[in-house]
Amino acid sequence: MKTFYLKYPVILIILFCTRSVPCNAQCTAPPGAISITQASFGSVINASLVYYVPTGTIVSIDHSSNDLSIAAGGEILVMANSTLNLNMGGKNMTISGGTVQVCQNGILAINPGHDFTLNSGLISLMNSGALEFCNFGHDITFNAGSIQMDDYSSIELVGYHNLINNVTNLIQYIGSGTVGVGSGDPIFHTGSGSNAMANNLTKSTHIDFVDDNLTGIDFPGSANFCGPQSSPAYATCRTSWPFMGTGCGSANTSQILLPLIIIEFTSIVENGLMQLNWETADETNIKYFVIERSVVPNQFDSIDRVLPQKNADVLHYYSYTDLKKPVENTTYRLKVVEKDGSFLYSKILVVPTANGEVNTISFSPNPFDEYLYMSTNFSNPTIAFLNLYSIAGNLLGKFHLSIGGGQKLTRITNLAFLPAGLYIVEIVTPDHNYYQRLIKR
């Protein structure tokens, strides 16, 4: 038997879980973790309790009846390519020693809420993770603890009263260090609320702060502060994250349904009436669909309910016509209510303006073999992301796009490697999300 000796000494380094080292950096649910449902989710998440959203799913929880507290040892974990929509209503959310972790391409959208307070603990956003504080009736306060942000991650604050920071260097950059302004820096979007940030939020030049105030008076002490009258240029920071400033719950990723559930949701205007068409691939857990209409931004009203089809076909097709003629800026969405009481939202569809202008995207040929043409007709140039999903809802690729104004045709090549089957392509712009089902031969 041969004996091997190490030529050089080995140093064993043990990393303990601290505020600067995420305890679950691999984004895996530990043994005993509880999958989040309306029935399972509690009001106090204390030591050894981990609630998680499984990979590739979207969960909506109504927590408007009770405050939510995450104590030391407790954790909320949003797995990769997943979304947790948390409706706190008029209640408060507090982190006191606990952890909130959003994994790659994950989203935690808290909309609406009253007070949010970080007393101690950790908020960790992995690559392309997003945290959204939407329509808070009172204050968002950071008293202690830390926030970790990886490349392409983002935090958006919209519709709050005061933003109060009592922590020096609250935000830690944990990215690669190879990105910059407009090309992957984490974004902290303070919106245009009343800010009272007495301390520098970070030392890192890789954290970009964006403020919508016209005067830029809410300077948070960051190396890269992007306001209308600041440097770097305001537009440069905004284009680095296409969901910014969309109203937080109006036309952002928190309302994207899994392609597995909603394959297509489209509309046409027939005889002055809006006709909604949608297609589903799996209705096992669906109780009913709610048609919602809005004539005021972010205020949707239910106008009708549609029951799921009873047949066992793989694909299901629906069509609904709103008998009330829509006015300009009317928008529509689907609310998909599941059997356990949880619900999901579709993307938002917009009624074309009076002159018929509406931004459009289409792909051809379909079915395709080795390449695709993307045809776009946008009134103004825009920045977008192209996401390619399998029919099972798995994210296969994410690409950054610059879409020019007017009619444009873009060739997408090197697609021969994809196995034959059904795919969903999603285009995410600052205003809307566009979907199309594609077939690979």
Secondary structure, DSSP 4 states (H G I P E B T S, - for coil): ------SS------PPPBTTB-TTTT--PPTT-EE--TTT--SEE-TT-EEEEPTT-EEEEE-TTS-EEEETT-EEEE-TT-EEEEE-TT--EEEEEEEEEE-TT-EEEE-SBS-EEEEEEEEEE-TT-EEEEESBSSEEEE-S-EEEE-TT-EEEEES-SEEEE--TT-EEE-S-S---TTTT--EEEEETSEEEE-S---S-TTPEEEE--SS-----S-SEEE-TTSSS-HHHHHTTSTTTTS-SSSSSGGGPPPTTTEEEEEEEEETTEEEEEEEES--TTEEEEEEEEEEETTEEEEEEEEPPP-S--S-EEEEEEESSPPPTT-EEEEEEEETTS-EEE---EE---TT----EEEEESSSBSS-EEEEEEESS-EEEEEEEEETTS-EEEEEEEEEPSEEEEEEE---TTSPSEEEEEEEE-SS-EEEEEEEE-
